[in-house]
Amino acid sequence: MMPKAAQHAADSHDLIRVTGARVNNLKDVSVEIPKRRLTVFTGVSGSGKSSLVFGTIASESQRLINETYSAFLQGFMQTLARPEVDVLDGLTTAILVDQERMGGDVRSTVGTATDANAMLRILFSRLGRPHIGSPQAYSFNVPSVSGAGAVTFEKAGQKQKERRSFSILGGMCPRCEGRGSVNDINLAALYDEDKSINEGAIKIPGYSMDGWHGRIFRGVGYFDPDKPIKKYTKRELNDLLYKEATKVKIEGINLTYAGLVPSIQRSMLSKDIDGLQPHVRAFVERVATFTTCPECGGTRLAPEARSSKINGRNIADCCAMQISDLADWVRGLDEPSVAPLLTALRKTLDSFVEIGLGYLSLERPSGTLSGGEAQRTKMIRHLGSALTDVTYVFDEPTIGLHPHDIQRMNDLLLQLRDKGNTVLVVEHKPEAIAIADHVIDLGPGAGRAGGEVVFEGTVEGLRASGTLTGRHLDDRAVLKADLRKAQGALEVRGADTHNLQNVDVDIPLGVLVVVTGVAGSGKSSLIRGSVSVQDGVVSVDQGAIRGSRRSSPATYTGLLDPIRKAFAKVNNVKPALFSANSEGACPNCNGAGVIYTDLGILASVATTCEVCEGKRFDASVLEYKLAGKDISEVLAMPVSEAAPFFAEGDARTPAAHAILSRLADVGLGYLSLGQPLTTLSGGERQRLKLATHLGEKGGIYVLDEPTTGLHLADVENLLALLDRIVDSGKSVIVIEHHQAVMAHADWIIDLGPGAGHDGGRIVFEGTPADLIADRSTLTGKHLAEYVGA
């Protein structure tokens, strides 16, 4: 009998070891994560899951890989600081698949983001008839250019001149420059013709006459800045509005002058409208009307690209098809000369269908995808990858998924694991936690009350552990006994946005309405297209909160304004003194609280400011008190402590207390008022946005998947909050997949029966009990299973 071979040294590295992690709220966390297994991280929102997985493990893996590049290349890359951790051992290359929306560039589509377009372009350049050129002739991002001129070269010791010409055929539509839409400018929104420029006639945000724009307009000499614009000559008006960028010299300084229209087209209209600041977005919506390009019909492509066809379809037709239909069309092509290309294209398109995104089209702008759709689109790249022994990190991959689709997602995660990869998943859904090989539960609470590992082991062990997650893992909602009666209805007639098929529906008012259906069935199209646009509707979507490390819950919600005024009134000084971004800032760190030292290609080092000790304010400002506390002490308070502080006594400030009450209502009582927004989790940011919108005047609230990022235990608090909003006389419409929210609804509208062109119809309207009794829809079957009916 052969003696048992000793384990090879290389096979002993089968764990990722984390020792002493202190990122954000982590309290010296030490864990061992098995490699080539699926590990799920659970815990309430804000317990430290993302800090451990993304801020520690994935961040350090990325930083170490960046260090393998030359110093020259590192100079062009984002520099990452080493996370606060004692030891990280056994790391492998980490690939992050997060919830962040995809880039909102107007030229970015589902096809360009996944390389499907690149393969289609090569296919058409080989098989398209008539043949028009290389793959770039089919690209809406490549313009056609041509040129001619004399070329000097040396031949046989003599210089000779020759005339040469060149032309590059691109696929970009010359009219809309590949955007698919053109904009008309409303000149009345640009300027007030009754005023002169010096009197502030120009209404464009940022065009103040006190700054550089004023110096340029006064000194350029093309028009009289003291004359009302309506008295301008034709030439003066043309120079003010349409003159292309021209070099000018004003007060001895070389500057560039451009008319108002080309200036705003370059600085505002060419950008994704959702990425603009709110006041700039409002201006753009006033000044520009976007219409489908009349030349390309919205296809973004030049006539030549549209003329070249395969089996009667051009590349624009292919990109407009639903991906599941396009996959069938590609399967029907049989051309040995491009067989490898067809195989790769089929594989990519089939991956879309497998992952539940077969209802999309390749021409869909990537900025319009929801968080869940964007995350699954990023997954497409990795499904067919030949890489193994990679660490894949997922942030709630079940977001935006109907219970029917969650099983599909689970299969994909297990596929990645079975190829020999380590899969780390941050997740709240019991269906997704159930497939874990290993579970790490963080808690016991959120914020300061979290940051500890409260359980490590199997799913069965978690269920019996007694932790918050373990206790709620088998929670199942029960149907509400007393349903509210509708107080009228909101009529929607002939809705046909995207895949909706002339939908007529009456949405009851004064009750809790849940709109559900599989991903891509038309829920968002119905609500955003026909309800959110109406007056008196407050819409809370999944859009990201924008804010720098100087932004905090206090600044984002407007809470800081009444607090500053309260401090100013009591101490008889200016409110600006109590802003770390204004006059009250510490002069040493400019109100940042830390000093950033740039070390070239190495990561910038952040050290606590020695002058203010991280408090961000000038020492003189901290001498002013409100009810015995200075401004830095107030900003360090959690919401739960600040609410009673501003409710009564010397610090009584009703405006501040109202905002703090809303923050507590959405379950953010543990957040510090001055905590940087950049440290908040996805679920915390969405609830912060919800708290802000609760203060708005409106009769109808529309919430898009408010359970995103919520722990099982927090869903009950959300339902109680929704009940309070409805009982106060408002109407609440929720787009949601979570069965607990469906069970709690007064009325359910179910769309389907499938996704894309298989959806877009109302398949059920009625109470949750009727939906369960009916069981004719996918939602009905899953809800019946959930409540045990």
N, C-alpha and C positions, 0 to 999 in steps of 0.2 A: 504494500500500500504506500502510495506517494505521501510524503509529509506535507502538511498544509503550508502553502507558501505564505511568507510574511507579507503583510500589507505594504504595497509600494508607498514610498514617502509622499508621492504626488497625490495619492488617493486620500490622504488624511485631511486635505483642505476642503472639507465638505460643509463648512459653516461660515456664515458672515458674522463676525463678532463685533459688537458695538460696546464700548466700555466708557462710562462717564459722559454721556451726551447731555449738553446743557443749552442747546439751541432754543431760543424763545423761552417757553415755560417748562421745558424738560428739566427734571430734577435728578441729575446724575444717573440717567437711565443706562442700564447695561442689559443687552439681550443677545441671544444666539439664534440666528435665523438659518434654517437648513437650506442648502443650495439644491437646485433642480427639483424644488417643490413649490407648491402654491401656498403662500402665506398671506393671510388676510389680517389687516390692522383695523380694529374696531374701537369704539369709544365715543362719548358725546362730542358734538362739534366744539372745537376749542380745547380738546383734552391733550393735544400734542401729537396726533397721528401724522399730520403733514410735516411737522417739525422733525420728526424722527425719520420718516421715509424720504421726503423730498429735501428738507433742509439739512439733513445729516448724511444719509447713505448715498442718495443720488447725487447730491451736490459735491461730495468728496470724490466720488467716482469720476464725475465730469472734470473736476479740477485736476486730478492726477493724469487723466488722458490728455488734457490741454498741455500739461508740463512735458509731454513726450515730443511736442512740436518744437521747432527751432525758435529762438528768441525773436527772429524776424517775423514769423507767423503769429507768435503770441501777441505781438504788438498790435495786430489787427483784431484780436479776439477779446471777448469780454473777460476781464480778470475776476476770478472768483476767490474770495477769502476762504481759508480753511475753517470749516465749522468748529464750533466749540465742543470738542470731544477729546477724551484722553487717548483712546486707541480705537482704530478702525482696521479690521484685519479680514482678509479673505474676499475683498471686493472684486467684482468683475465689471466689465463695461456695462453701464446703465443706459437704457433707452427709456426716455420719459414720454408717456402718453397722457397728457393732462387735460383739464377741462377748458383751458383757455380757448376763446373763440379764435378762428383762423384769421389771418391778416385780412383787413378790410379793403385792400387795394382794389380799385374798380376793375382792374384787368385780371384779378385772380379769380379763377373758377374752380369747380370741383375737378375738372379735367386737367388744368394746369398744376393743381396742387398734388395730384397723384400720378403724374406722368402718363395717364391714359391718353391725353391730347397729343403728347409727343409721339406715342406709338401710332396713333391715328394719322398724324401728319406724314410719317414715314410711309405708312400703308398707301395713302393717297398719292404720294410722290412716285410710288412704284406702279400702282395699278390704275390710278385715276385717268380718265380719258375725257377731253384731250389732256395730254401731258403738259403741264405748265411750268414745271421747274422743281427745285429742291424742296425739302420739307418746310423751309421758311416761307415759301410761297403760300402756304396754308396757315400761317401763324398770324393771328390778329395783333400780336405784339411787335411785328417786324414791318416797318414802313417800306414802301418801294422808293428807291433812290437811284439817281443817275447823274452822271457828270462827264465832262470832257475838258481836255486841256493839253498843253504842250509838256512833254516829258524829255528831259535832257539826260543823255547817257553817253558813256565813252566807248568808242568802238575803233579798234586798230589805232589807238593813240590819238584819235580825233573826237572832239565833242560833237554829237549830233542831236538834233531836235526832231521829235516825232509827235504827231498828234495822236493822242489815245483817248478812248471813251470807255465808260463802263456803266453797267446798270445792274441793280439788284432788285429782283422782284420779291416783294414781301406781301403778306396776306392782309395787312391792316387796311381797313376802310379809310380812305383819305378824308371823308367828311367828319366822321365822329372819332377818328384816331383810335379805333379799336375799342371804344367804350360801349357801343351799342345804343347810346342815346346822345342827343344834342340838347344844349340848353339855350333858351332865349332869355335875354336879360331884361328885367323890368327897370328901366332907367329912373323911374320915379322913386324907386327904393334906394338908388345910389346917391342922389343929391336933391336938395331943395332948391328949385330954380329961382325962387324969389330972394334967396340970400346970395351974398358974395362968398368966395372961398374963405376970406379972412373972418367972415361972420359965422363960419362953421357950416357951410352948405353941404359938405360931404358927410354922408351918413354911414360910411363903412366903418365897422369896428376897428379901433386901433389907429384910424387916420386923424390923429389929433393935430391941430395947427400949432400946438406948443412944442412939438418934437421935430424929428427929421422930415416928416412929410410936409409940415408947414414951411420949413426952410426951402425944400425942393420946389413946392408949388409957387412960393413967393419969388424965388430966384431964377426959375427956369426961363421966364420971358416969353412963353408961348401964348399967354393970356393975361388979362388984368385981374389980379386977385381981389381988387376992391369993387369990381363990377358985378352986379347980379348975373347969375349964369343965363337967365332967360334973354339977356341983352347981348350975349356972345355972338360973334359972327360965326358963319358955318365952319370956317377954318379953325377958330379958337375952340369951338365945341368938339370938333374932330380930334384936335390935339389933346384936349382934356380927357376924352373918352377912349379913343382908339389908337393913339400913337404907339407904335411898337417900341421896345426898349432901345433907348438912345443914350450914348455917353454925353454927359454935360458937366460943365465946371461951374460950381456955385461957391462963392466966398473962398475961392482958391482951392476947393476940394473937388476931386474927381468923383462924380456920382453917376448913377443910372436913373433915367426918368422913363416911366412907361405909363400909358393911359390907364384910366380906372378899370376898363373892361379886361384888357390883357393881364393887368395886375391881379385882379380877383380870380380870373380863370386859373392863373398859375398857383396862387396861394390858397384858394379856398375851393373853387369848383372842381378842381382835378382830384380832390381828396375824397375819401369815403365820408359821407355826411354823418354817419354814426360816430366817427372818431373825432369830430370837431367839438370844441367847447360849446356849452349850451347856448351862450349868447351869439356865437358865430354861426351855429347851426340855425338858430332862429332867423338870422340875417339872410343866410343862404336860401332858406325856404321862402323868404319874402322876395328875394331879388331874382331867383332863377326858377324857370319852369322847365322840367326835364321831359322831353318827348322822344319816342322811338326814332332813331335815325331814319330819315326817308330814303336814303340811298341804299343802305344795306338791310333795312327792315329789322334792325336789332341783332343781326347775326354777327356784327363786328368785322365782317370779312369783305375784301375787295371783290369786284365782279369776276376777276379771273379765277379766284379761289372757289367761288360759288359755281363757276361753269364746269369745273372738273368733277366727274361723277364715277362712282363704282356701282354697277347694278341699279342705275337710276337715282342714286342718292349722292348728294354732295356732302362735304365734311360738316357743314352747318346743320344739315338734316340729321346727321348722325349724333351731333352734340346735343340736339334738341330732343332726341328720343329718350324715353325712360330707359335707364341703364339695363334693366332686365330684358327689354325689347332689343336694345342694341347688342346685348350678349348673344341673343338668338340670331340676329342678323349676321354677326361676325362668324358664328358657327356655320352659317350657310356658305361662307366663302371658302373655296378650295383652290389654292394657287401654290404649287410646290416651291416656286421661287421665293416666296416670303413665308414659308411654313413656320420657321422659328418665331417670327414676329407675330403671326396669327395666334400661335400657342401662348405667347406671353400676354397678348392683349386679352385673349379669352380668360386667362387665369386671373388677370386684374379685374375684369368686369364681373366674373363669377364671384370674386371675393366680395364685391359690393353687395351682391345678392345674398351671399352667405351671412354677411354681417348685418343684414336687415336694411340696407340702403339702396335696394334695387329700384326704389321709387324715385330716386333723384335723377337729374340729367347732368351731363358733363358741362353744360353751359351755365349751370346754376352758380351765381356769384358766391364765393366761399364766405364772404362776410355775412351772408344771410342765413348760414347754417346755425342751428341751435348748439348749445354747449355739448350735448350728447352726440349730435350728428358730427360735429367737428372732431370729437374724440375718436369716433368710430372710423371717420375718414382717414385720420392719421394712422389708425391700425392697419389699413389696407397695405401700406408699405411693408409692414412687418410680417404679415401672414405667410407670404411666399418666400420669406428670407431664408437663405441657406445657413445663416449664422446659428451657432448653438453656444451653450454656456454663456449666455448673455443674461443680464438682469433686466427684466421688463417691469416698469413701475407704472401702475394705473391709478388714477384718481377717480374713484366712483364711476366705473365704466357702465353701470346700469342707469345712469342719469338719462331721462328722456325715453326710457324703454318701457313699453307695455309689459305686463307679466308674461305674456305670450312670447315676447322677444328676449326676456332675460335668460331663458334656457339656452337660446342660441349663443348669447354672449358667454355663458358659462362654458359651453362646448369649445368656443374659440380660445378661452383662457387655458383650458385643460390641454388643448392642442399645442399651444405654445410651451406649456410645461413639459409635455410628453416628448418634445423635440430635444429635451435636455437643458431647458432654460430655467432660471430662477424667476418666479413671477410674484411680485409684491403688489397687493391690492389694498387700497384704502376704501372701505365699503361700509354701508349701513343696512343694506337690504338682507333679510334673513335668507332669501333664496340664493344669494351670492355667497354669503358667509358659509352656507351648508357645504360647499364643494371644497373648502379649505383643507389642506393637509396639516396646517399649523395655524393657530390663531394667537395674536398678541393683542390684548385688550388694554387700552390706556385709560386713565382716569385718576381718582374716582370721579372727579367733577371736571369743570372747564376752567380755563384761565389759570389763576393762581391755585385753584383747588384741584388742578389736574397735573399732567406731566410726570405721572408715575405708571409703571407697568403693574396692573392689578391682576392680570392672568396671562399665563403662557401655556399652550397645550393644544388638545384636540377640540373639535366642535362639541363633542359630547361632554368633555371636561368643562368647557365654557358654560354649557347649559346648566351644569350642576354647581357652578362656582359661586353663585350668590352675588356676582358683580352686577352693576346696573344693566350691562348688555346681556349678561346671562339670564337675569330675571325677566327681561323683556323679549328675549329671543322668540319665545312661543306666543307672544301676545297676538290675539286676534280680535279685531273690532267686532262689535255687535251692531245690528241695524238700529237706528234711532226709533224709539217708540212713538214720539210725538213729532209729526212733521208740520212745518209752518205752512200757512196758506199764502199763495201768491197775492201780491198787491198790484195787479196789472201785469203787463208783459211788454218786452222790447221786441218789436217785429223786425225780422230780417227777411227780405224778399229777393229772390233771384241772385243769391251770392255765387259768384263764379271765379273768385280769386284762385290762382294756381289750379289745383285739381278739383275744386268744388264744382259740382254739377247742378247749377241753378237751384241752390238749396233755399227752401223756405222753412223758417223755424220761428216759433214764438218762445223767447227766453223769459221765464217768469222773473218778476222783480220782487224785492222784499224777502227773498229766501236765499239759501245757499245752493247754487247751481254748480255741478261738476260737469265739465266737458271732457270726454275721454275717447279712447280709440287707439288702435295700434299706431306706432310711429309712422308718420307720413300719410295718415288718413285724412288730414285736412283740418285738424282742431285749431291750430294757430292761424291758418288762412281764414277760417270762419270768424274767429274772435278779433284778430288784429285787423282784418280787412273790413269787417262790418260793424264791430262794436267799439273797439278802442278809439276809432277816429271820431266818435260822436262827442258832443259837448257834455260835460259833467261826468266823464268817465276818467277814473284815475287808474293808470296801467302800470303794474310793477312787473317788468320783464326780467330775463336772465342776463341782460347786458352787464358787462363788467363795470365795477366802480373804478373811476380813474382818480388817482391821487398819488402824491409823492410821499417820501418818508417824513415830510413835514405835515402831512394831512393826518387827521385823527378823527375818531367818532365825534369829538366836540366840534371840530371845524366842518365836517361833512354834513352834520345834521343842523347846523346853525345854532347849536347850543352855546358856543363860545360868545356870541354877540350879547345875549342877556347877562351872561356871567361877567363879561368885561364891563358892561354898563353898571352892574350892581357894585363892582369893585370901585369904579370911577366915582359913582354917586356918594358912596360911604366915605371915600378918602378925598373927595373934591379935586380929582385930577382927571387927565384925559383918558378915555377908554383905550386908545392906541398903546398906552404903556403896558397893557396886560396882554399884548400879543407878542409871541416869540418870533413872529415873522415881520414885526414892525418896530416901533420905537422902544419896546421893552426888551428887545433881544440882547442876550449877552454879547458884548462887543468882541470877545475872543473867538467864539464859535459861531457867531451870527445867528444864534437862536437854534442851532441844530442839536446842541447838547453833547455832540461828539466832534472831534477834529479828525478829518480824513487826510491821511498822508499818502500821496501818490508815489509809488515805488517803481514807476516805469512798467516793465513787463510783468512784474510781480503784482499780486493783489494789493489794492489800497488797504491801508491799515486804519481802523477806526479806534480811536482812544477817547475815553470820557474826558470832556473838557475840565481842566484843573481849576479854572476860574469859577465856573458856576456849578461844578460837580454834577453835570448832567441835567441840571434843573432848567436850562435853556434861557433863563431870565437874568437880567442885570441885577446885581445885589441890591441896588436902591429900590427896585420894584418890589422885591420880596419883603420890604419893610411895611408895605401897605397890606392890611389884613381885612378880611371879611369874616365876621363871627369867629375871630381867633385863628383863621387859616389864611396863608398867603396863596397866591395864584398857582404856584407849582404844587402845593399840597392838595389843592382842589383838583387839579388835572391828574394827580396820582390816585384819586379816589375811584373805586369801582362804582358803577351805576347804582347798585343796591345801597351803597352808603351815601351817595350824593343826593339821591331822591329825597330822603327825609331831611337832609341838611338844608336843601333849598325849599322845603315845604313850609317851614315855620321859623319863628325866632328872627334874629337880626339878619339872617341870610335869606329870608323869605323872598323868592323870585318866582312868581307864578309861571312866567314864560319858560324858564329853565326847567321847572318842575314838570310841566306838561310834556316836554321833549323827553325828559328822563323816565317818565311814566311809560311813554310809548316804547322806549328802549327795553324797559323791564318787561313790558307786555309780550315782546317778541322773543324773550328768553335770553337777553344780553345783559342781565344784571351783573355778571361777573367781569365785564369789560371795563378797563380803566378809561377815563375820559380822554386822556392824552396819549393812548397807545397808538403807535403809527399804523396807518391803514395797511401798509405793506406787510404787516405781520398777521393780518386776519386771514382766517380760512375762507374757502368759497362759500360755505353755509353761513358764516358770520357776516360776510359782505352782503349777501342777499337779504338777510334779516335786517341789517342796518338800513338797506334801501327801503325795505317794507316799513320800518319804523318811521323813516322820513316822510314817506307818502301817506302814512296814516293821518298826518296833520293837514293834508290838503283838503280843500273843499270839493266835494264831489258826491253824487248819489250812488254811483256804481263803481265798485272796485273790481279790477280784473287782475288776477294773480296767475303767473305762468310758473307752474311747478314749484310752489313754495316749500315743498318737503325736501328740495335739493339740499344735501349736506346735513340733513337733520337726523339725529339719532332716534331710534325707536321710541325712547322715553320722551323725546321732545315733541313728537307728532301729536301727542295728547294735548300739550300746551298750545300748539298751533291751532288745533281744532277748537279749543276753548276760546282762543283769540278770534277766530272766524265767527264763532257764535256771538261773541260780544259785539263785533262789528255789525252783524245782521240785526241783532236785537236793538241796536241803537237807531235802527230805521234805514240802514243802507242795504244795497243789494250787492252780493258777492258772487262773482263768476270765477271759478278756478279751473285752469287747464291742468289735469293731474292724472297720473297713472297709479298712485298709491291706493291700495284697496281700502285702507282705513279711512281715507278722505272720501272715497266713493260711498262707503257704508254710512258715513255721517251726513251725506248730502240730503237735501229736501227733494231735489230733482236732478236727474242725470240725462245728459244728451250724449249719445254714443255714436261716433262716426265710423265709417268703414264701408264695406266689410273688410277690405284690405288696405294696401298703401298705394300711393301714386294713382294711376288711372283705374285701379281696382277699388279705390276709396272715393272720398268726396261726396258721400251720401249719408243722410241720417238713417241709422239702422235701428235706433231705439230712442224713445223719449218717455220718461215716466219716473216713478219712484224707484229707489234701490231694491225694494222688496219685489216690485213688478219685474225688474231686470233679472233678478235671481230666479223668479218663477218662470220667466220666459225662456231663459237659457239659450236663446237662438243666436246670440253673438258671442264672440271670443271673450269680451269683457264680462258678460253674464256668467259664463262658465267659470272663469277665474275668480270672480267675486263670490260665487256660490261655494267654491272650494275653500276660499279664505275664511268665510264666516261659518263654515261647517254646515251649510244648509244641504 
